[in-house]
Every structure is written in C-alpha cells, then in structure tokens.
Amino acid sequence: MAAGIPQEKTAWGMNQLCGSGLRSVALGLQQIANGDARIIVAGGMESMSMAPHLSHLRNGTKMGDVKFVDSMLKDGLMDAFHGYHMGVTAENIAARWQITREEQDAFATSSQNKAEDAQKGGRFKDEIVPVTVKTRKGDVVVDQDEYIRPGTTQESLAKLKPAFNKEGSVTAGNASGLNDGAAALVLMSADEASKRGLAPLARIVSWATAGVDPAVMGSGPVPASRKALEKAGWRVKDLDLVEANEAFAAQAIAVNKDMGWDPSIVNVNGGAIAIGHPIGASGARVLTTLLFEMQKRGAKKGLATLCIGGGMGVALTVER
C-alpha cells in the first residue's frame, strides 16, 4: 500500500529461501498465464541485520540461564538435514569438485573487481531505486550497494582464515556476505503491456526448479538450469548472458564447470560475493541485473539461477 497499490488488491508471501525472489516471479507468471491476474509486482526482501535472537518463553522458564537462538542462522544459514552451516556445504563442494583455495580466492577477487568497475562506471544506476533515510543529522540517500570492497586482491583474500573448517578453504572473503536488500519487478501479459504503451524489458520463456543432495546444495543451479533450458528449447551455447548467484566461490565455480558455459558471460558486473546476498531478495536482484545488462548489450537470451538451502536450485530464462 505504501507503494500506491490500491487496498483492494491483495498480497501474499512465499518462502523458498535463497530462491524466493525468483520463485515469486515464476508464481506471478503462472497467475497471469492462468488468468488470475493482469499485473503482478513480484520480488523479495531480507533484513539480515534485523533478524532477532529468539528464546522460547511462552511457558516461562525455570532457574538458570536462558538460551537465545540466532534466527538468521536457524532459518536461513543452517542445513536442516545435517545440522551444519551452509558454509560446510561449500566445503563439501570444494572437496567433491576438487576446487582449490587459490581458485576460490581468484574467483572472489574477480567478482569484487568486476563489481567495483561496474559501480564506478554507473552500470548499476538504472536498476537501483534511491532510498532516503532520515537521521538526526539530516537525510541520507542510499543509492549504491555498500558491500562491494574496492581494491580487493587475491593476496589480501589469501590472508583470511577458513571460516567453517580449520583445514578448509571457504573464508569470509570467498563467500557471500550478510546483507539487507530488496528487489521487485513488474510482470504483465504482452497484451496488457501493449494496451498501456509499455515496452517490456524481456519475455519470460521458461523456468524450473530441481532438487539435489542437501550436502552439496550449491549444485542446485545445474539441474534447474538444464531443465529451464530444455523447456525453452535452448542450448547452453544459445545464452548471451547469465546471472548465477554466488553463494560461495566454490559453489559458483562448480556450477560453471558443470554447465560448461563461457565464464565471460556469467555475472559480468560481479556477483553476490561482492554485491551481497540478502537471501529473500537475491532471486529478484539477479534477474533485475540480468535484464538491465541485456538491455545495455543488446543481448537476446539470458538465464538467471540460484542455489537454495536444503538442496534445491531454481532457474528462469528470458528473451528480448
């Protein structure tokens, strides 16, 4: 309602963890295709900085200390099947796909450097809506991502200690961060857009979701992307651009290897390792980034994909 949408229109939420933002777009597509809606605003948000610590106090407590649970960890960053952090699943991928620490740090450095260059060149400007925050010292306008680390080098990342396994290779530097963010897109049928004199950024061609072993949940984009491409009648080589969420460098490298696509067309402006990964928003964010970059480059076919905690992946293809 704060966005000006009439109160007569309804809203609802869904949760597929890291894939939520993209899955919401797919659900919007289905509603329009089924004739249940003409225009849909789809997207997601996450405020990881505001995730509360929780304690079960409904029935009171006995003598002694009260334990608090970090809801951000419990609801978003822990694998429910194995009881360990998502970072451990990245360690599992690094071991199974034989991805070295050096490869991960090089990938993370590239992501940061590409994002830094894109930010300096104003390539994110069109896809970011400035937000004005009122403070005691006056208004502060937030109009660019704050997580990007200028001047990142592989040497600086090499100094970081493993975060999840003392003998491991996954660090805070080659993983996505803890971030706040929101993203949304407007969907409508071609007829509705024509009636309103609007030129769509792209047409949704297909989407798919798939399950994998939760212990290597980061590989989820592989079967999901393959299914989406099959439904679209496309091959990997038909893609002009890809936005594949970077939950971890090891995970992203494994996806690139298994998909066999040209790394030069993937996350051309950096990915979540640099930009951030606000879980509920990331799906809509990667699609938005893909659409605007396709427009800038005159690209015809693109794919957005993310891994999902619990052992899943989601992917969506678009065409201009």
VEXKE-502591 format. One line per 8 residues: number of its first residue (from 0); their letters; for each residue x, y, z of C-alpha. Coordinates in nm, 4 decimals. Each point is the difference from the previous one (the first is absolute). Layout:
NUM	a	X/Y/Z  ...
***
This chain:
0	maagipqe	0.0000/0.0000/0.0000  0.2927/0.2337/0.0660  0.0938/-0.0483/-0.3655  -0.3386/0.1327/-0.1088  -0.1589/-0.3336/-0.0827  -0.3757/0.0192/0.0756  -0.1154/-0.1608/0.3234  -0.2466/-0.2072/-0.1984
8	ktawgmnq	0.2909/-0.1964/-0.1433  0.1388/-0.2855/0.2047  0.3521/-0.1039/0.0890  0.1524/-0.3229/0.1220  0.3393/-0.1406/0.0845  0.1912/-0.3187/-0.0688  0.3275/-0.1525/0.1120  0.2505/-0.2018/-0.1985
16	lcgsglrs	0.2994/0.1410/0.1840  0.2643/0.1329/-0.2421  -0.2279/-0.0685/-0.2958  -0.2983/0.1927/0.1361  0.0423/0.3145/-0.2094  0.0242/-0.1926/-0.3267  -0.2699/-0.2491/0.0945  -0.2344/0.2914/0.0693
24	valglqqi	0.0496/0.1107/-0.3606  -0.0822/-0.3513/-0.1199  -0.3140/-0.0034/0.2140  -0.0986/0.3387/-0.1404  0.0464/-0.1370/-0.3496  -0.2299/-0.2906/0.0830  -0.2703/0.2297/0.1385  0.0011/0.2101/-0.3156
32	angdarii	0.0066/-0.3067/-0.2261  -0.2958/-0.1481/0.1896  -0.2006/0.3191/-0.0338  -0.0001/0.0655/0.3746  0.1802/0.3351/-0.0338  0.0880/0.2573/-0.2639  0.2896/0.1747/0.1741  0.2260/-0.1400/0.2714
40	vaggmesm	0.2687/0.1614/0.2141  0.2361/-0.2822/0.0979  0.3190/0.0033/0.2004  0.1496/-0.0495/0.3410  0.1755/0.1626/0.2916  0.2289/-0.0907/0.2858  0.1245/0.1892/0.3030  0.2665/-0.2253/0.1423
48	smaphlsh	0.1220/0.2779/0.2290  -0.3410/0.0084/0.1688  -0.0473/-0.3764/0.0374  -0.0773/-0.0455/0.3714  0.1414/-0.2363/0.2578  -0.2765/-0.2220/0.1337  -0.0781/-0.1843/0.3193  -0.2918/-0.2283/0.0820
56	lrngtkmg	-0.1640/0.1842/0.2897  -0.3683/-0.0699/-0.0633  -0.0276/-0.2368/0.2977  0.2520/0.1765/0.2193  0.3442/-0.1232/0.1066  0.1516/-0.1811/0.2932  0.3040/0.1062/0.1977  0.3110/0.0564/-0.2068
64	dvkfvdsm	0.1118/0.1732/-0.3143  -0.2227/0.0454/-0.3034  0.1363/-0.1011/-0.3392  -0.0562/0.2253/-0.3014  -0.0036/-0.1295/-0.3573  0.1226/0.2109/-0.2936  -0.2986/-0.0079/-0.2359  0.2178/0.1004/-0.2948
72	lkdglmda	0.2087/-0.3127/0.0447  -0.2854/-0.2350/0.0846  -0.2380/0.1091/-0.2757  0.2379/0.0887/-0.2806  0.3568/-0.1182/0.0422  -0.0202/-0.3492/0.1521  -0.0681/-0.3218/-0.1869  -0.2966/-0.1626/0.1735
80	fhgyhmgv	0.0908/-0.3486/-0.1202  0.3579/-0.0100/0.1256  -0.0068/0.2669/0.2688  0.2961/0.1931/-0.1339  0.0631/0.3425/-0.1508  -0.0425/0.0635/-0.3717  0.3711/0.0735/-0.0063  0.0617/-0.3678/0.0681
88	taeniaar	-0.1970/-0.0872/-0.3135  0.2426/0.2236/-0.1893  0.2893/-0.1912/0.1554  -0.1689/-0.3202/-0.1167  -0.0178/0.1362/-0.3534  0.3624/0.1125/0.0076  0.1020/-0.3528/0.0979  -0.2279/-0.1848/-0.2429
96	wqitreeq	0.0748/0.2277/-0.2978  0.3681/0.0326/0.0988  -0.0038/0.3800/0.0125  0.3051/0.1544/0.1653  0.0229/0.2963/0.2368  0.1937/0.1868/-0.2676  -0.2793/-0.0532/-0.2545  -0.2585/0.1242/0.2478
104	dafatssq	0.1968/0.3107/0.0940  0.0680/0.0786/-0.3664  -0.3703/-0.0311/-0.0763  -0.0955/0.2221/0.2946  0.2584/0.2601/-0.1002  -0.1406/0.0082/-0.3523  -0.3538/0.0443/0.1342  0.1078/0.2913/0.2198
112	nkaedaqk	0.2044/0.1646/-0.2754  -0.2811/-0.0294/-0.2560  -0.2516/0.1441/0.2457  0.2359/0.2845/0.0892  0.0466/0.0879/-0.3668  -0.3745/-0.0242/-0.0653  -0.0811/0.2242/0.2948  0.2574/0.2608/-0.1018
120	ggrfkdei	-0.1320/-0.0126/-0.3559  -0.3611/0.0511/0.1111  -0.1160/-0.3339/-0.1383  -0.2236/-0.0680/0.3012  -0.1614/0.3430/-0.0023  -0.3032/-0.0904/-0.2111  -0.0940/-0.2991/0.2136  0.0263/0.1690/0.3415
128	vpvtvktr	-0.2782/0.2116/0.1496  0.1510/0.2593/0.2394  -0.1282/-0.0216/0.3567  0.0004/0.3051/0.2267  0.0639/-0.0692/0.3678  -0.0790/0.2731/0.2500  0.2548/0.0383/0.2803  0.0638/0.2556/0.2734
136	kgdvvvdq	0.2716/0.1530/-0.2144  -0.2212/0.0222/-0.3066  -0.1053/-0.2151/-0.2905  0.2299/-0.2715/-0.1289  -0.0586/-0.1313/-0.3511  0.0949/-0.3625/-0.0577  0.0427/-0.0452/-0.3733  0.2716/-0.2603/-0.0381
144	deyirpgt	0.0958/-0.3347/0.1481  0.2128/0.0354/0.3109  0.1542/-0.3461/0.0162  0.2350/0.0206/-0.2998  0.3649/0.0049/0.1137  0.2106/0.2277/-0.2258  0.3583/-0.1038/-0.0551  -0.0489/-0.3659/0.0876
152	tqeslakl	0.2965/-0.2171/-0.0954  0.0588/-0.3723/0.0062  0.2896/0.0624/0.2367  -0.2247/0.1732/0.2524  -0.2569/-0.2806/-0.0154  0.2730/-0.2611/0.0455  0.0687/0.1401/0.3481  -0.3492/-0.0894/0.1278
160	kpafnkeg	-0.0483/-0.3102/0.2109  -0.2493/-0.2750/-0.0921  -0.3377/0.0772/0.1561  -0.1628/-0.3418/0.0336  0.2785/-0.2585/0.0113  0.3499/0.0651/0.1325  0.1436/-0.2046/-0.2835  -0.2499/0.1313/-0.2540
168	svtagnas	0.0066/0.2584/-0.2770  -0.3229/0.1997/0.0386  0.0544/0.3420/0.1590  -0.1967/0.3173/0.0579  0.1762/0.1405/-0.3049  -0.1038/-0.2682/-0.2482  -0.3580/-0.0253/0.1240  -0.2978/0.2328/-0.0285
176	glndgaaa	-0.0698/0.2287/0.2937  -0.2769/0.0757/0.2468  -0.2014/0.2749/-0.1623  -0.3251/0.1941/-0.0060  -0.1783/0.0645/-0.3268  -0.3180/-0.0051/-0.2039  -0.0828/-0.0429/-0.3670  -0.3202/-0.0079/-0.2033
184	lvlmsade	-0.1176/-0.0273/-0.3591  -0.3285/0.0749/-0.1780  -0.1479/-0.2810/-0.2080  -0.2856/0.0177/-0.2484  -0.1207/-0.1678/-0.3161  0.1132/0.1231/-0.3411  -0.3558/0.1181/-0.0699  -0.0101/0.1985/0.3240
192	askrglap	0.3356/0.1625/-0.0737  -0.1114/0.0905/-0.3525  -0.3243/0.1485/0.1289  0.1954/0.2203/0.2397  0.2621/0.0983/-0.2553  0.2805/-0.1675/0.1931  0.3107/-0.1640/-0.1446  0.0927/-0.3069/0.2095
200	larivswa	0.3619/-0.0584/0.0958  -0.0387/-0.3639/-0.1020  -0.2336/-0.2970/-0.0338  0.0111/-0.2897/0.2448  0.0558/-0.3155/-0.2033  0.0243/-0.2729/0.2641  0.0851/-0.0773/0.3587  0.0825/-0.3097/0.2019
208	tagvdpav	0.0940/-0.1193/0.3451  0.1847/-0.3171/0.0947  0.1259/-0.1883/0.3033  0.3508/-0.1219/0.0853  0.1845/-0.1527/0.2947  -0.0345/0.2540/0.2857  0.3653/-0.0609/0.0900  0.0960/0.1679/-0.3289
216	mgsgpvpa	-0.2974/0.2324/-0.0303  0.2102/0.2476/-0.1985  -0.0155/-0.2264/-0.3045  -0.3764/0.0577/-0.0278  0.0274/0.2485/-0.2900  0.1370/-0.2749/-0.2255  -0.3117/-0.2214/-0.0311  -0.2304/0.3024/0.0308
224	srkaleka	0.1765/0.1837/-0.2838  0.0048/-0.3105/-0.2174  -0.3739/-0.0475/0.0507  -0.0735/0.3657/-0.0753  0.2113/-0.0136/-0.3160  -0.1726/-0.3203/-0.1116  -0.3433/0.1559/0.0516  0.1102/0.3049/-0.2000
232	gwrvkdld	0.1390/-0.2164/-0.2791  0.3399/0.1654/0.0439  0.3545/-0.1257/0.0370  0.2675/0.1411/0.2287  0.1775/0.1549/-0.2970  -0.3166/0.1963/-0.0857  0.0350/0.2118/0.3152  0.1373/0.3525/-0.0328
240	lveaneaf	0.0075/0.0808/0.3727  -0.0352/-0.1902/0.3262  -0.0531/0.1215/0.3554  0.0816/-0.2861/0.2367  -0.0149/0.0881/0.3678  0.3321/-0.0331/0.1792  -0.0825/-0.1461/0.3389  0.3605/-0.1191/0.0217
248	aaqaiavn	0.2881/0.0086/-0.2450  0.0368/-0.3792/0.0160  -0.3687/-0.0413/-0.0768  0.0066/0.2468/-0.2896  0.3114/-0.1587/-0.1511  -0.1605/-0.3456/0.0177  -0.3127/0.1263/-0.1775  0.2068/0.1658/-0.2728
256	kdmgwdps	0.1973/-0.3207/-0.0517  -0.3028/-0.2275/-0.0180  -0.2028/0.2321/-0.2234  0.2930/0.0519/-0.2353  -0.1018/0.3527/-0.0875  0.2463/0.2736/-0.0876  0.1067/0.1627/0.3316  0.0367/0.3341/-0.1795
264	ivnvngga	-0.3803/0.0292/-0.0346  -0.0716/-0.0869/0.3654  -0.0453/0.2759/0.2596  0.1719/0.2539/-0.2218  -0.0387/0.2711/0.2659  0.0987/-0.2187/0.2916  -0.2243/-0.2149/0.2141  -0.1222/-0.0545/0.3528
272	iaighpig	0.3500/-0.0436/0.1427  0.0481/0.3696/-0.0750  -0.3532/0.1410/-0.0128  -0.1444/-0.2031/0.2862  -0.2599/-0.2706/0.0498  -0.3105/0.1193/0.1886  -0.1627/-0.3425/-0.0156  -0.3626/0.0835/-0.0807
280	asgarvlt	0.0913/0.2756/-0.2455  0.2803/-0.1615/-0.1987  -0.2172/-0.1845/-0.2524  -0.1713/0.3182/-0.1104  0.3303/0.1872/0.0136  0.1874/-0.2340/-0.2339  -0.2886/0.0091/-0.2475  -0.0145/0.3804/0.0124
288	tllfemqk	0.3752/0.0239/-0.0552  -0.0255/-0.2442/-0.2900  -0.2805/0.1946/-0.1693  0.1728/0.3381/0.0166  0.3322/-0.1392/-0.1188  -0.1735/-0.1782/-0.2884  -0.1540/0.3319/-0.0962  0.3382/0.1770/0.0110
296	rgakkgla	0.1690/-0.2654/-0.2136  -0.2839/-0.0731/-0.2382  0.0081/-0.3612/0.1201  -0.2824/-0.2276/-0.1132  -0.0033/-0.2981/0.2356  0.0795/-0.0154/0.3691  -0.0299/-0.2260/0.3027  -0.0184/0.0746/0.3733
304	tlcigggm	0.0604/-0.2727/0.2570  0.0635/-0.0559/0.3701  0.0794/-0.2846/0.2357  -0.2359/-0.0519/0.2921  0.0717/-0.1240/0.3510  -0.1398/-0.3445/0.0686  0.1145/-0.1320/-0.3365  -0.1774/0.1814/-0.2828
312	gvaltver	0.0547/0.2311/-0.2930  -0.2191/0.2349/-0.2029  0.0536/0.1489/-0.3449  -0.1898/0.2256/-0.2385  0.0663/0.0880/-0.3648  -0.0870/0.3275/-0.1715  0.0135/0.1269/-0.3570  0.0028/0.3468/-0.1527
***
